[in-house]
Amino acid sequence: MQLEGIRLEIPANTPVLMLREQAGSRRVMPIYIGAPEASSIHYALEGLQPDRPLTHDLLINVAEGLNAQPVKLVITKIEEHTYFADLHFLQAGALVVVSCRPSDGVAVAVRSGIPIYAESALLDEVGKVVPETPAEDAEEIIDDFRQFIDSIRPEDFQG
């Protein structure tokens, strides 16, 4: 899968992770995600390095401290509108699979440069054939998302 970016669902300003199949009919798999995960993915895509590690940076640091390297993310299924994924790590020659939310997995994948996959059955269930976005439309989407990221405040995440 290729990360196309994050769009904002209007009018609720809900971030939607957009993943596109790299072969075949190039179906798109949209996944609604939270604002903190969207922000974390955005930081990684922009190459921004915070002074202190963010949660996803911490996860990678912990894995490295345990001599484990992330190798791939697999988005596996959807149940009752909730997506599931597995992060695959290699540790001392053994494969370790850890369940995660797709948004957290994508944040790790972007930071570590690992590939993102989706199960074929999942793509058959939720994948949508959507025309490729022209570059100028993509830039407008990115500008809208940057405005969203710039407008969020810590108070927005308090329960």
Secondary structure, DSSP 8 states (H G I E B T S, - for coil): -EEEEEEEETTTTEEEEEEE-SSTT--EEEEE--HHHHHHHHHHHHT---SS--HHHHHHHHHHHTTEEEEEEEEEEEETTEEEEEEEEEETTEEEEEEE-HHHHHHHHHHHT--EEE-HHHHHHH-B------HHHHHHHHHHHHHHHHH--GGGG--
